[in-house]
Amino acid sequence: MKTWMLGLGLLAGGAVALATGVLPASDLLAVGDRVWSILVFVVAITVVAELAATAGVFDVAAGALSRLARGRTLLLWMLVVALAVGVTVFLSLDTTAVLLTPVVLAVARAHRLDPLPFALATVWIANTASLVLPISNLTNLLAVDRISGGDVVGFVALLWPAAVVSIVVSVLLLFVVFHRRLRGRHDPSAPPVVADRVQLAVSAAIVVVLLPFLVSGIPPWIPASLAALALVALFAWRAPRRLRISLVPWSLLVFVSGLFVAVAALEAVGALRPLAALIGAGDSAASLASIAAAGTAAANIANNLPAYLLLEPAADDPARLAALLIGVNAGPLVTPWASLATLLWHARVVAAGVTLSWGRYALLGLVGAPVIVGAAVLALAASTAS
């Protein structure tokens, strides 16, 4: 079932709950007040990423990395990992999955390299690097007010040890699996052909100017919206035919809105209270591990966004919320539906002609997810205990 169809079904269920009084209107308004800015940010940053990709910003960046690697395959792979981290941190994991994946695969194919290590690095990093900033993942935007009162610095201060560990462990595990395919050298590729250098330069400048504002403490939807408007104006001048209604992620908006309404209805009837007993209490390493494990399991069974929403009431302080984020952000590496980014990534991989069975993907994830999540929780426990 497509995400927009599932979202419509959830919205219809929410409408029934509202009409029958199961979901009080005040609860629904409270949800709307909490999430409207998040949805605006999702739309704005998607428009920014799509138009920047259309202008060739990602292609030029990947081409620069290829030349910087000077024919060394392992170095090229590591530089691609670094680019994936940067895109995920500042433009969200979905941007990495949708827009960076085809660029990375094209770079690998241009050098006649096995695309699989590059493809898997992209999707694993998209999930694990999404712990760094509030804007890196929708779950973080939901949690940041409760973790640090909306303060970016406070969020980063709590989660950076776990984020760094999750990224490093992900890279090490992938290297262990694919190191033989990353040996040797290749011929550096020629610079990509740029159709409109003015459009590319201005688009790149807008993205570069946007990045510091996303971590400045200003509500992220404001600079993201201004950047989206600037890019729309640029394309209206240089390439108006590129502006289309499909730039807005309608399917994602419907799906996410439906999830918010459905979880609000479940909370209203008390269906989520047993989860508090399931993951226990306290901030010990064992308690944090149980929360992260529950988040990992729930994300791989359902999806990371509803997993976070369902377990959030039981994670009642910053450290416990951080552990939950570790589980629902770094843990969705086993099933294809565990995160929307994974589904989006797979669609791009298939379109590029890369063969990867879900069975093999799940097997790697069954090994990787517990190790990555466990290491990140230990880093969180150590940092909060000191």
C-alpha positions as CSV (number, residue, x, y, z in Angstrom):
1,M,0.0,0.0,0.0
2,K,1.3,3.5,-0.9
3,T,2.1,5.8,1.9
4,W,-0.6,8.4,0.9
5,M,-3.3,5.7,0.9
6,L,-2.2,4.6,4.4
7,G,-2.2,8.2,5.5
8,L,-5.7,8.8,4.2
9,G,-6.9,5.6,6.0
10,L,-5.4,6.9,9.3
11,L,-6.9,10.3,8.8
12,A,-10.3,8.7,8.2
13,G,-10.0,6.7,11.4
14,G,-9.1,9.9,13.2
15,A,-12.1,11.6,11.8
16,V,-14.3,8.8,13.1
17,A,-12.7,9.1,16.5
18,L,-13.3,12.8,16.5
19,A,-16.9,12.5,15.4
20,T,-17.7,9.9,18.1
21,G,-16.0,11.8,20.9
22,V,-13.2,9.3,21.4
23,L,-10.7,11.9,20.3
24,P,-11.5,15.3,22.0
25,A,-11.2,18.3,19.7
26,S,-8.9,19.9,22.2
27,D,-6.4,17.0,21.9
28,L,-6.5,17.2,18.2
29,L,-5.8,21.0,18.3
30,A,-2.9,20.4,20.7
31,V,-1.4,17.9,18.2
32,G,-1.8,20.4,15.4
33,D,-0.1,23.1,17.5
34,R,2.8,20.8,18.1
35,V,3.4,19.6,14.6
36,W,2.4,22.4,12.2
37,S,5.9,23.9,12.2
38,I,7.5,20.5,11.7
39,L,5.3,19.9,8.6
40,V,6.2,23.3,7.2
41,F,9.9,22.5,7.7
42,V,9.5,19.1,5.9
43,V,7.9,20.8,2.9
44,A,10.5,23.6,2.8
45,I,13.6,21.5,3.1
46,T,12.2,19.0,0.5
47,V,11.8,21.9,-2.0
48,V,15.3,23.1,-1.2
49,A,16.8,19.7,-1.7
50,E,14.9,18.9,-4.9
51,L,15.7,22.2,-6.5
52,A,19.4,22.1,-5.4
53,A,19.6,18.6,-6.9
54,T,18.0,19.8,-10.1
55,A,20.6,22.7,-10.3
56,G,23.4,20.1,-10.0
57,V,24.6,20.9,-6.5
58,F,24.9,17.2,-5.5
59,D,26.3,16.1,-8.8
60,V,29.1,18.7,-8.6
61,A,29.8,17.8,-4.9
62,A,30.1,14.1,-5.8
63,G,32.3,14.8,-8.8
64,A,34.6,16.9,-6.6
65,L,34.8,14.0,-4.2
66,S,35.7,11.6,-7.0
67,R,38.6,13.9,-8.1
68,L,39.7,14.3,-4.5
69,A,40.0,10.6,-4.1
70,R,42.5,10.5,-7.0
71,G,41.6,7.0,-8.1
72,R,41.7,5.4,-4.7
73,T,38.5,3.3,-4.3
74,L,38.5,3.2,-0.5
75,L,39.1,6.9,-0.2
76,L,36.3,7.5,-2.6
77,W,34.0,5.4,-0.5
78,M,35.0,7.2,2.7
79,L,34.4,10.6,1.0
80,V,31.0,9.4,-0.1
81,V,30.2,8.4,3.5
82,A,31.3,11.9,4.6
83,L,29.0,13.5,2.1
84,A,26.1,11.3,3.2
85,V,26.8,12.4,6.8
86,G,26.8,16.0,5.9
87,V,23.6,15.8,3.8
88,T,21.8,13.8,6.4
89,V,22.8,16.1,9.3
90,F,21.8,19.3,7.6
91,L,19.1,18.3,5.0
92,S,17.6,15.2,6.7
93,L,17.9,11.5,6.1
94,D,15.1,11.5,3.5
95,T,17.2,13.9,1.3
96,T,20.1,11.5,1.5
97,A,17.9,8.6,0.6
98,V,16.1,10.3,-2.3
99,L,18.6,12.7,-3.9
100,L,22.0,11.6,-2.9
101,T,21.5,7.8,-3.6
102,P,21.3,8.1,-7.4
103,V,24.3,10.5,-7.5
104,V,26.4,8.1,-5.4
105,L,25.4,5.1,-7.5
106,A,26.2,7.0,-10.7
107,V,29.7,7.9,-9.3
108,A,30.3,4.2,-8.5
109,R,29.1,3.1,-11.9
110,A,31.1,5.7,-13.7
111,H,34.3,4.2,-12.2
112,R,33.1,0.6,-12.9
113,L,33.0,-0.1,-9.1
114,D,30.6,-2.4,-7.3
115,P,27.7,-0.1,-6.4
116,L,26.5,-2.2,-3.4
117,P,29.0,-0.9,-0.8
118,F,28.1,2.7,-1.8
119,A,24.3,2.0,-1.8
120,L,24.4,0.4,1.7
121,A,26.6,3.1,3.1
122,T,24.1,5.7,2.0
123,V,21.1,4.1,3.6
124,W,22.9,3.1,6.8
125,I,24.4,6.6,7.2
126,A,21.0,8.2,6.4
127,N,19.6,6.4,9.5
128,T,22.5,6.5,11.9
129,A,23.7,10.1,11.2
130,S,20.2,11.4,11.8
131,L,20.9,11.6,15.5
132,V,23.1,14.6,15.2
133,L,20.7,17.6,14.9
134,P,17.0,18.2,15.5
135,I,16.5,18.8,11.8
136,S,18.2,15.6,10.8
137,N,15.1,13.4,11.4
138,L,11.4,14.1,12.0
139,T,11.6,12.2,15.2
140,N,14.2,14.6,16.5
141,L,11.9,17.6,15.7
142,L,9.2,15.9,17.8
143,A,11.6,15.3,20.7
144,V,13.7,18.5,20.8
145,D,11.3,20.5,22.9
146,R,11.1,17.8,25.6
147,I,14.8,17.1,25.5
148,S,16.2,20.6,25.6
149,G,13.3,23.1,25.4
150,G,13.9,23.5,21.7
151,D,17.5,24.5,22.3
152,V,19.7,23.0,19.5
153,V,22.9,23.2,21.6
154,G,21.3,21.3,24.5
155,F,20.0,18.6,22.1
156,V,23.5,18.2,20.5
157,A,25.2,18.3,23.9
158,L,23.1,15.3,25.0
159,L,23.2,13.2,21.9
160,W,26.5,13.9,20.2
161,P,28.4,11.0,21.8
162,A,25.8,8.6,20.8
163,A,25.6,10.1,17.3
164,V,29.4,9.9,16.7
165,V,29.5,6.3,17.9
166,S,26.6,5.2,15.8
167,I,28.2,6.7,12.7
168,V,31.7,5.3,13.4
169,V,30.4,1.8,14.2
170,S,28.2,1.8,11.1
171,V,31.2,2.7,8.9
172,L,33.4,0.1,10.6
173,L,30.8,-2.7,10.2
174,L,30.3,-1.8,6.5
175,F,34.1,-1.7,6.0
176,V,34.4,-5.2,7.5
177,V,31.7,-6.6,5.2
178,F,32.9,-4.9,2.0
179,H,36.6,-4.2,2.4
180,R,37.6,-6.6,-0.3
181,R,35.4,-4.8,-2.8
182,L,36.9,-1.4,-1.9
183,R,40.5,-2.3,-2.7
184,G,42.3,-1.0,-5.7
185,R,42.2,2.0,-7.9
186,H,40.0,3.6,-10.6
187,D,40.2,6.4,-13.1
188,P,39.0,9.7,-11.7
189,S,35.9,11.0,-13.6
190,A,35.6,14.2,-15.5
191,P,33.7,17.1,-14.0
192,P,29.9,16.8,-14.6
193,V,28.4,18.9,-17.3
194,V,26.6,21.9,-15.9
195,A,23.8,23.3,-18.1
196,D,23.3,26.6,-16.2
197,R,26.3,27.8,-14.2
198,V,24.4,30.8,-12.8
199,Q,21.6,28.6,-11.5
200,L,24.2,26.2,-10.0
201,A,26.2,28.9,-8.3
202,V,23.2,30.7,-6.8
203,S,21.6,27.4,-5.7
204,A,24.8,26.4,-4.0
205,A,25.1,29.8,-2.3
206,I,21.6,29.5,-1.0
207,V,22.2,26.1,0.5
208,V,25.5,27.2,2.1
209,V,23.9,30.3,3.6
210,L,21.0,28.2,4.9
211,L,23.1,25.6,6.8
212,P,24.3,27.8,9.7
213,F,20.8,29.2,10.2
214,L,19.4,25.7,10.6
215,V,21.5,25.3,13.8
216,S,21.3,29.0,15.0
217,G,18.4,28.5,17.4
218,I,15.9,30.1,15.0
219,P,12.9,27.8,14.4
220,P,14.2,25.7,11.5
221,W,11.0,26.2,9.4
222,I,11.8,29.9,9.1
223,P,15.2,29.7,7.3
224,A,14.2,26.6,5.4
225,S,11.1,28.4,4.1
226,L,13.1,31.5,3.1
227,A,15.6,29.3,1.3
228,A,12.8,27.5,-0.5
229,L,11.2,30.8,-1.6
230,A,14.6,32.0,-2.8
231,L,15.2,28.9,-4.9
232,V,11.7,29.0,-6.3
233,A,12.3,32.6,-7.3
234,L,15.6,31.6,-8.9
235,F,14.0,28.8,-10.9
236,A,11.1,31.0,-11.9
237,W,13.7,33.2,-13.5
238,R,16.1,30.6,-14.9
239,A,14.0,27.5,-15.5
240,P,10.3,28.0,-14.8
241,R,9.4,24.6,-16.3
242,R,11.2,22.9,-13.5
243,L,8.8,24.3,-11.0
244,R,6.0,21.7,-10.5
245,I,3.5,20.9,-7.8
246,S,5.2,17.5,-7.3
247,L,8.1,19.3,-5.5
248,V,5.8,19.3,-2.4
249,P,6.0,15.9,-0.7
250,W,2.2,15.4,-0.6
251,S,2.3,11.7,0.1
252,L,4.7,12.2,3.0
253,L,2.5,15.0,4.4
254,V,-0.7,12.9,4.3
255,F,1.1,9.9,5.8
256,V,2.7,11.8,8.7
257,S,-0.5,13.8,9.4
258,G,-2.4,10.5,9.6
259,L,0.1,9.1,12.0
260,F,-0.2,12.1,14.3
261,V,-3.9,11.9,14.4
262,A,-4.0,8.1,14.9
263,V,-1.5,8.2,17.8
264,A,-3.5,11.1,19.4
265,A,-6.6,8.9,19.3
266,L,-4.7,5.9,20.8
267,E,-3.4,8.2,23.6
268,A,-6.9,9.5,24.2
269,V,-8.3,6.0,24.9
270,G,-5.3,5.1,27.1
271,A,-4.1,2.4,24.7
272,L,-0.5,3.5,25.2
273,R,-0.2,3.3,29.0
274,P,0.9,-0.4,29.1
275,L,4.0,0.6,27.1
276,A,5.3,2.5,30.1
277,A,5.5,-0.7,32.1
278,L,7.1,-2.5,29.2
279,I,10.2,-0.3,29.2
280,G,10.5,0.3,32.9
281,A,11.8,3.4,34.6
282,G,15.1,5.1,35.5
283,D,18.2,6.3,33.7
284,S,20.6,3.4,34.4
285,A,22.4,1.9,31.4
286,A,20.1,-1.1,31.5
287,S,17.0,1.1,31.5
288,L,18.3,3.2,28.6
289,A,19.1,0.0,26.7
290,S,15.6,-1.4,27.2
291,I,14.1,1.8,25.8
292,A,16.4,1.8,22.8
293,A,15.7,-1.9,22.2
294,A,12.0,-1.3,22.4
295,G,12.3,1.6,19.9
296,T,14.4,-0.5,17.6
297,A,12.0,-3.4,17.7
298,A,8.9,-1.2,17.2
299,A,10.5,0.7,14.3
300,N,11.4,-2.5,12.5
301,I,7.9,-4.0,13.1
302,A,6.0,-0.8,12.2
303,N,8.0,2.3,11.3
304,N,10.2,4.6,13.2
305,L,7.8,7.5,13.3
306,P,4.8,5.7,14.9
307,A,7.4,3.8,17.1
308,Y,8.6,7.1,18.5
309,L,5.1,8.5,19.0
310,L,3.9,5.3,20.7
311,L,6.8,5.1,23.1
312,E,7.3,8.8,23.8
313,P,4.9,9.0,26.8
314,A,7.0,6.3,28.6
315,A,10.3,8.2,27.9
316,D,9.8,10.9,30.5
317,D,13.1,12.6,30.8
318,P,15.8,13.8,28.4
319,A,18.1,10.8,28.8
320,R,15.3,8.3,28.2
321,L,14.1,10.3,25.2
322,A,17.6,10.3,23.8
323,A,17.7,6.5,24.3
324,L,14.4,6.2,22.4
325,L,15.8,8.3,19.6
326,I,18.8,6.0,19.3
327,G,16.5,3.1,18.9
328,V,14.1,4.6,16.4
329,N,16.8,6.5,14.4
330,A,19.8,4.2,14.3
331,G,17.9,1.0,14.7
332,P,15.7,0.8,11.6
333,L,18.2,-1.2,9.5
334,V,16.4,-4.6,9.3
335,T,13.0,-4.3,7.6
336,P,12.3,-2.3,4.5
337,W,9.5,-0.3,6.1
338,A,11.4,0.5,9.3
339,S,12.0,4.1,8.1
340,L,10.5,6.0,5.2
341,A,14.1,6.9,4.2
342,T,14.8,3.1,3.6
343,L,11.7,2.8,1.4
344,L,12.6,5.9,-0.6
345,W,16.2,4.7,-0.9
346,H,15.2,1.3,-2.2
347,A,13.0,2.9,-4.9
348,R,16.1,4.8,-6.1
349,V,18.3,1.7,-5.9
350,V,15.9,-0.3,-8.0
351,A,15.5,2.5,-10.5
352,A,19.3,2.5,-10.9
353,G,19.3,-1.2,-11.7
354,V,21.2,-2.3,-8.5
355,T,20.2,-5.7,-7.3
356,L,19.8,-6.2,-3.5
357,S,17.4,-8.7,-2.0
358,W,15.5,-7.7,1.1
359,G,16.7,-10.9,2.7
360,R,20.3,-9.9,2.4
361,Y,19.5,-6.4,3.6
362,A,17.7,-7.8,6.7
363,L,20.6,-10.2,7.5
364,L,23.1,-7.3,7.5
365,G,20.7,-5.3,9.6
366,L,20.1,-8.0,12.1
367,V,23.9,-8.0,12.8
368,G,24.4,-4.2,12.5
369,A,21.4,-2.8,14.3
370,P,22.0,-4.4,17.8
371,V,25.7,-3.5,17.6
372,I,25.2,0.1,16.5
373,V,22.3,0.8,18.9
374,G,24.1,-1.0,21.8
375,A,27.3,1.0,21.3
376,A,25.4,4.3,21.0
377,V,23.5,3.6,24.2
378,L,26.7,2.9,26.1
379,A,28.0,6.2,24.8
380,L,24.9,7.9,26.0
381,A,25.0,6.2,29.4
382,A,28.6,7.2,29.9
383,S,28.1,10.8,29.0
384,T,25.0,11.2,31.2
385,A,26.7,9.5,34.1
386,S,29.8,11.8,34.0
